[in-house]
Amino acid sequence: MRRHPARLRADHGRARSAVWLTIGALAALPVAACGSGAASSATVAAAPAGAISISTGACGGNWHLAAPGPHTFQIYNAAAASAEVELINPATGAVYDDIENLGAGTTDPMAVNVGSGSYAFRCLIEDTDSITGPTEKVPGHTPGETAILPVTNNDLLGPAAAYHTYVTGGLVTLVSQVTTLNKAIQGGNLAAAKSAWLPAHLTYERLGAAYDSFGNFDGEIDGRADGLVGGVNSPDWTGFYRLEYGLWHGQSAATLAKPSAQLLHDVKGLQAEWPSDQVSLLDMGLRTHEILENALQFQISGHDDYGSGTTLATTEANIAGTEVLLTELNSILTPRYPGLPAVRTWLNRLQQEIETTRTSHGWTAVSQLPESTRQAIDAAASQALVELAPIADITEPRRQ
């Protein structure tokens, strides 16, 4: 399940900004905001010419745009601590764009397609209450970027609790299936073990959003041989892929008995620990993209095929895990993300492309597929990832 060492974040705000890097012919007349008293002692150097300044005493000062259109604001942090700066609809609090982790004394651009309407900057500086600056009304009747209502920790508590319950049920099934797999191996029935391996592995893969909460158990249960001294011959290699390699490369039941017993021990340990674990609220949205991203890199590519030829079955399990998350987040996403129907369209398309590879004999290894079929699966997965990308930013819990 954990396939990539880096935790990648789909930054929708930065993606939107990239579209509007050219500064429009708009007049911006910023006035640097100044704090007073204790706040002034916590400030740093003055704002660069033309920048909109934020501090612990004020947010954004006075600024003006003569007309709607693409515009790049230069935001300067005059406070002594890092800050998050948002451009918002002051009536609703919905966010047009933001800059995260703006360091003290630094300036970052915020590129926005500014439409007609009311705008204000909101500043969230470390260890201070949020500050909303003056409202600026941009004239005309021209639409601009769509503001997104911020998501709070409270909004995500219900979906996270529901997902925790989902994983709890999945672990019950997993322990039962791995018990069956282990019994077959310990009894020397390797044909039965082959039949039992895939259902158990797919159950684990459907729990994709929780892997970071599984700690060391994930590497023990579902780790690859990559990076281990000796590779597939490493005595430290354990888990599902270790058993797959052995079962489909002619290893004996006696050879597989120890890693099989270890897998059962590990999944039982995970089940025992899970009630005290929590799913990160930030991960709820982040994993909607990461699960499929990892599937494209390691399953659809065939990288994680250790002999059974079932990486596309694993991809289907990953799609199912993504859809569970989308279901739990549906009430949050529906009013905030117009692209949500496209997400489901492309996940369904990917599912259909994968199903065409199944035969009466079962799954086909990716390496055995025609190039045109592989390209169609790659294309569907890639487009699904494009549609999923904004969700991490939309569902990122924000301070209020």
C-alpha positions, 0 to 999 in steps of 0.5 A, a space after each residue: 500500500 505504501 509505495 512512494 517515499 514522499 508524501 505528495 500533496 496536490 496543491 490546487 491553489 498553486 495550480 490555479 495560480 500558475 494559470 494566471 502568472 501574467 500580471 494584468 493591466 490593473 492598478 494596485 495601490 497597496 498601503 503597508 499595514 502597520 501594527 502598534 504597541 507590542 505588535 510593532 516590536 515583533 515586526 521586521 523590515 519594511 515592505 518592498 515597494 508595491 507589496 501588500 503587507 501583513 503584520 500582527 496588527 493588520 492584514 493587507 492595509 488598503 488596496 484597490 483594483 480598478 477593474 477585474 481580471 488576472 492580477 498578481 498580488 505581492 504579499 509581504 510578511 512584516 510579522 516576526 513569525 510565519 503566516 498563511 494569507 488568504 484572499 477571501 469573500 468577506 461575506 462568506 469566508 470562502 477562499 479564492 487563493 492562499 499562500 501557506 508558510 509565508 516566512 517572516 520578512 519574505 514576499 510571495 506572489 498570489 496570482 488570481 483571476 479577480 472577478 467583480 465583487 467583494 474581496 478581503 485578505 485574511 491573515 493567520 499568523 502563528 500564535 495569533 488570532 486570525 485578522 481580516 483586512 478591509 473589504 475591497 469592491 472590484 467593479 463590473 459584472 465579470 466573473 473570476 475565480 470560484 471561491 471555496 468555503 473553507 473546511 474545518 477540523 470539525 467538518 472532517 471529524 465525522 468522515 474520519 470517524 466513519 473511515 475508522 469504522 470502515 478500516 475496523 471492519 476491513 481488518 476483521 476480514 483481513 485477519 480471517 483471510 490471512 488465517 486461511 492463507 496461513 493454514 493452507 501454507 502450514 498444511 502444505 497445500 500451496 494450491 489453496 494458498 495461491 487461491 487464498 493469497 489474492 483475496 487477502 491482499 486485496 482486502 488490505 489494499 482497499 484500506 489505502 487511506 490508512 497506511 500512514 496510520 498503520 506505522 511500521 505495520 504497513 512495511 511489514 505487511 505490504 513492503 516490497 523487496 526494493 532497497 533490501 540487501 539481497 532483494 527478494 532473497 533478503 531474510 528481512 523481507 516479510 508480508 504479502 509480496 514475500 509470500 507472492 514471490 514464494 508461491 509463484 516461484 516454486 518455493 516449498 511450504 517449509 520455506 514459506 511457513 515462517 513468513 506466512 506465520 509472521 504475516 498472520 502475527 503482523 495483521 493481528 498486531 495491527 488489528 489489536 493496535 488499530 482502535 487506539 490509532 487515528 486517521 489524520 484529518 489532512 490525510 482524508 483528502 490527500 489520500 484520494 489522490 495518493 492511492 491512485 497515484 501509487 497504483 499508477 506508479 507501481 501496480 499499473 506499471 507492473 512493478 509490484 508483480 512478484 509472480 501472480 500477475 494480479 497488479 491490475 486486481 490490486 489497482 481495482 482494490 485501490 480504486 475501491 479504496 479511493 471511492 470509499 474516501 469520496 463517499 465519506 467526503 461527499 457532503 464536503 466536496 459536493 458544494 465545493 468541487 464542481 469537478 466531482 462528477 468528472 472524478 467518478 466518470 474517470 474512475 469508472 472509465 479506469 475500472 472498465 478499461 481494467 475489466 477488459 483485461 480479465 479472461 475466463 482464466 483470471 487476471 492478465 499480467 500487465 507485461 502480457 497486455 497489448 500496448 494499446 490496452 496499456 496505453 488506454 489504462 494509463 490514460 484513464 488513470 492519468 486523467 482520473 488523477 487530474 480530476 482528483 488533484 484539487 481535493 487535497 487542497 479543498 479538504 485541507 482543514 483551515 484555521 478560522 
